[in-house]
């Protein structure tokens, strides 16, 4: 896919429901039966950490094929110094447009915007298979972890400058924009606004479980 095949632009309010449905289609049954990413997007837009200037969509022939969002987070060192960073996600691509370079195009476009906003580090919690080709590396390589010295295999770091991180230990403090997703009743009620879909098991759910529960100890 070349740059003449698509348009990348800011998300507008008129796009909200289409983007939410896109996320639902992209993530349905991927990590667990059903999904909550569409609800996450819905509530995140109202969260103080949300960065609307980085919410972009990719259009192909006038149709939104992919979307990406970012929010604010922090790294805190052992002396209490705070480094503002951004956390990426969700990044979602309609199934029929996956493996065509849509996600790559959105990442490359928005990484430059992130850099221009003064950030030099992007954090993502996701499947490494989907992101290492875009320059993400294991959190362990940058000494970034959760409190308690936990280095999850799925915690990925992308630096936008050579001196972004200096090797000291950083504790990652994500925002709590996804907290409402723990309310399964609210997720189910929101899901009623969309066409019915069947919840089912598929192998990717075990893959998600393995990645999300694995830690690096050496």
C-alpha positions as a Python dict, from the first residue, in 0.01 Angstrom:
ca = {
    (1, 'X'): (0, 0, 0),
    (2, 'X'): (146, 336, -100),
    (3, 'X'): (60, 683, 26),
    (4, 'X'): (-173, 748, -266),
    (5, 'X'): (-400, 467, -150),
    (6, 'X'): (-510, 625, 178),
    (7, 'X'): (-569, 947, 372),
    (8, 'X'): (-467, 999, 736),
    (9, 'X'): (-653, 1270, 924),
    (10, 'X'): (-767, 1370, 1272),
    (11, 'X'): (-1067, 1191, 1413),
    (12, 'X'): (-1378, 1413, 1431),
    (13, 'X'): (-1688, 1380, 1645),
    (14, 'X'): (-1874, 1254, 1340),
    (15, 'X'): (-1636, 958, 1330),
    (16, 'X'): (-1694, 843, 1687),
    (17, 'X'): (-1943, 564, 1632),
    (18, 'X'): (-1771, 438, 1318),
    (19, 'X'): (-1437, 421, 1501),
    (20, 'X'): (-1598, 242, 1795),
    (21, 'X'): (-1752, -13, 1560),
    (22, 'X'): (-1416, -48, 1386),
    (23, 'X'): (-1254, -133, 1719),
    (24, 'X'): (-1528, -383, 1793),
    (25, 'X'): (-1476, -556, 1461),
    (26, 'X'): (-1098, -556, 1500),
    (27, 'X'): (-1089, -697, 1854),
    (28, 'X'): (-1397, -916, 1873),
    (29, 'X'): (-1301, -1254, 2028),
    (30, 'X'): (-933, -1167, 1987),
    (31, 'X'): (-826, -1149, 2354),
    (32, 'X'): (-1134, -1299, 2519),
    (33, 'X'): (-1488, -1384, 2407),
    (34, 'X'): (-1632, -1054, 2287),
    (35, 'X'): (-1425, -740, 2350),
    (36, 'X'): (-1430, -409, 2536),
    (37, 'X'): (-1204, -191, 2320),
    (38, 'X'): (-1501, -10, 2165),
    (39, 'X'): (-1622, 86, 2513),
    (40, 'X'): (-1268, 178, 2615),
    (41, 'X'): (-1245, 422, 2325),
    (42, 'X'): (-1586, 563, 2412),
    (43, 'X'): (-1492, 642, 2773),
    (44, 'X'): (-1130, 736, 2706),
    (45, 'X'): (-1231, 1034, 2493),
    (46, 'X'): (-1374, 1192, 2810),
    (47, 'X'): (-1071, 1114, 3027),
    (48, 'X'): (-828, 1389, 3124),
    (49, 'X'): (-533, 1186, 2995),
    (50, 'X'): (-673, 1152, 2643),
    (51, 'X'): (-479, 1340, 2373),
    (52, 'X'): (-731, 1430, 2099),
    (53, 'X'): (-458, 1585, 1883),
    (54, 'X'): (-314, 1235, 1836),
    (55, 'X'): (-641, 1053, 1759),
    (56, 'X'): (-617, 979, 1388),
    (57, 'X'): (-799, 767, 1136),
    (58, 'X'): (-685, 618, 809),
    (59, 'X'): (-934, 630, 522),
    (60, 'X'): (-939, 413, 212),
    (61, 'X'): (-1188, 516, -55),
    (62, 'X'): (-1375, 729, 197),
    (63, 'X'): (-1408, 449, 450),
    (64, 'X'): (-1230, 445, 787),
    (65, 'X'): (-1009, 137, 774),
    (66, 'X'): (-797, 199, 1084),
    (67, 'X'): (-768, 426, 1386),
    (68, 'X'): (-515, 504, 1657),
    (69, 'X'): (-530, 684, 1993),
    (70, 'X'): (-288, 804, 2257),
    (71, 'X'): (-310, 921, 2617),
    (72, 'X'): (-79, 1068, 2878),
    (73, 'X'): (120, 856, 3124),
    (74, 'X'): (433, 888, 3339),
    (75, 'X'): (763, 724, 3413),
    (76, 'X'): (890, 779, 3767),
    (77, 'X'): (1249, 704, 3870),
    (78, 'X'): (1369, 580, 4210),
    (79, 'X'): (1425, 939, 4326),
    (80, 'X'): (1070, 1040, 4242),
    (81, 'X'): (1156, 1233, 3924),
    (82, 'X'): (869, 1227, 3676),
    (83, 'X'): (905, 1192, 3301),
    (84, 'X'): (586, 1254, 3097),
    (85, 'X'): (535, 995, 2823),
    (86, 'X'): (247, 881, 2606),
    (87, 'X'): (84, 543, 2596),
    (88, 'X'): (-39, 423, 2260),
    (89, 'X'): (-362, 239, 2208),
    (90, 'X'): (-588, 117, 2094),
    (91, 'X'): (-457, 75, 1740),
    (92, 'X'): (-728, -98, 1543),
    (93, 'X'): (-762, -207, 1182),
    (94, 'X'): (-1071, -355, 1020),
    (95, 'X'): (-1007, -727, 955),
    (96, 'X'): (-1042, -688, 578),
    (97, 'X'): (-766, -425, 576),
    (98, 'X'): (-520, -600, 806),
    (99, 'X'): (-174, -699, 681),
    (100, 'X'): (-183, -413, 429),
    (101, 'X'): (29, -159, 617),
    (102, 'X'): (-251, 51, 769),
    (103, 'X'): (-120, 17, 1123),
    (104, 'X'): (235, 91, 1012),
    (105, 'X'): (122, 407, 833),
    (106, 'X'): (-70, 533, 1136),
    (107, 'X'): (219, 462, 1372),
    (108, 'X'): (478, 636, 1156),
    (109, 'X'): (252, 936, 1101),
    (110, 'X'): (163, 980, 1467),
    (111, 'X'): (513, 910, 1601),
    (112, 'X'): (623, 1228, 1427),
    (113, 'X'): (333, 1419, 1584),
    (114, 'X'): (422, 1278, 1926),
    (115, 'X'): (780, 1397, 1880),
    (116, 'X'): (662, 1743, 1775),
    (117, 'X'): (453, 1766, 2092),
    (118, 'X'): (770, 1727, 2299),
    (119, 'X'): (746, 1361, 2397),
    (120, 'X'): (1032, 1122, 2332),
    (121, 'X'): (893, 794, 2466),
    (122, 'X'): (590, 587, 2371),
    (123, 'X'): (469, 299, 2588),
    (124, 'X'): (245, 18, 2470),
    (125, 'X'): (111, -295, 2636),
    (126, 'X'): (54, -542, 2355),
    (127, 'X'): (165, -840, 2154),
    (128, 'X'): (536, -793, 2069),
    (129, 'X'): (482, -973, 1738),
    (130, 'X'): (273, -677, 1620),
    (131, 'X'): (506, -397, 1723),
    (132, 'X'): (877, -482, 1726),
    (133, 'X'): (899, -415, 1352),
    (134, 'X'): (795, -56, 1426),
    (135, 'X'): (1084, 0, 1665),
    (136, 'X'): (929, -106, 1994),
    (137, 'X'): (1159, -296, 2227),
    (138, 'X'): (1118, -491, 2547),
    (139, 'X'): (1075, -273, 2855),
    (140, 'X'): (1364, -467, 3010),
    (141, 'X'): (1608, -319, 2758),
    (142, 'X'): (1522, 32, 2880),
    (143, 'X'): (1493, -65, 3250),
    (144, 'X'): (1124, 31, 3250),
    (145, 'X'): (899, -174, 3475),
    (146, 'X'): (590, -173, 3692),
    (147, 'X'): (621, -109, 4063),
    (148, 'X'): (776, -410, 4235),
    (149, 'X'): (1036, -454, 3960),
    (150, 'X'): (794, -639, 3734),
    (151, 'X'): (900, -644, 3369),
    (152, 'X'): (603, -776, 3166),
    (153, 'X'): (682, -936, 2832),
    (154, 'X'): (397, -732, 2681),
    (155, 'X'): (524, -395, 2811),
    (156, 'X'): (689, -237, 2508),
    (157, 'X'): (886, 87, 2475),
    (158, 'X'): (947, 301, 2168),
    (159, 'X'): (1198, 584, 2199),
    (160, 'X'): (1186, 876, 1958),
    (161, 'X'): (1537, 1005, 2029),
    (162, 'X'): (1867, 841, 2115),
    (163, 'X'): (1886, 1004, 2459),
    (164, 'X'): (1522, 951, 2560),
    (165, 'X'): (1608, 707, 2839),
    (166, 'X'): (1942, 695, 3018),
    (167, 'X'): (1943, 348, 3171),
    (168, 'X'): (1817, 439, 3517),
    (169, 'X'): (1522, 238, 3646),
    (170, 'X'): (1185, 385, 3555),
    (171, 'X'): (853, 275, 3699),
    (172, 'X'): (572, 296, 3449),
    (173, 'X'): (256, 463, 3578),
    (174, 'X'): (-22, 423, 3321),
    (175, 'X'): (-334, 633, 3344),
    (176, 'X'): (-662, 479, 3455),
    (177, 'X'): (-865, 555, 3144),
    (178, 'X'): (-945, 186, 3105),
    (179, 'X'): (-1085, 150, 3459),
    (180, 'X'): (-1451, 164, 3345),
    (181, 'X'): (-1390, -148, 3133),
    (182, 'X'): (-1387, -354, 3453),
    (183, 'X'): (-1761, -287, 3477),
    (184, 'X'): (-1879, -577, 3264),
    (185, 'X'): (-2242, -469, 3291),
    (186, 'X'): (-2158, -127, 3148),
    (187, 'X'): (-1962, -288, 2865),
    (188, 'X'): (-2251, -523, 2787),
    (189, 'X'): (-2502, -237, 2791),
    (190, 'X'): (-2288, -30, 2555),
    (191, 'X'): (-2244, -329, 2327),
    (192, 'X'): (-2622, -341, 2275),
    (193, 'X'): (-2586, -27, 2063),
    (194, 'X'): (-2411, -233, 1794),
    (195, 'X'): (-2523, -520, 1570),
    (196, 'X'): (-2532, -857, 1753),
    (197, 'X'): (-2216, -1067, 1739),
    (198, 'X'): (-2145, -1412, 1878),
    (199, 'X'): (-1893, -1444, 2159),
    (200, 'X'): (-1664, -1742, 2112),
    (201, 'X'): (-1325, -1888, 2200),
    (202, 'X'): (-1037, -1882, 1954),
    (203, 'X'): (-664, -1963, 1985),
    (204, 'X'): (-558, -1595, 1991),
    (205, 'X'): (-712, -1572, 2338),
    (206, 'X'): (-460, -1819, 2477),
    (207, 'X'): (-183, -1629, 2300),
    (208, 'X'): (-306, -1307, 2465),
    (209, 'X'): (-314, -1476, 2806),
    (210, 'X'): (45, -1598, 2766),
    (211, 'X'): (178, -1259, 2654),
    (212, 'X'): (-12, -1060, 2917),
    (213, 'X'): (87, -1284, 3207),
    (214, 'X'): (453, -1341, 3117),
    (215, 'X'): (737, -1149, 3283),
    (216, 'X'): (1108, -1117, 3208),
    (217, 'X'): (1329, -1215, 3502),
    (218, 'X'): (1677, -1197, 3349),
}
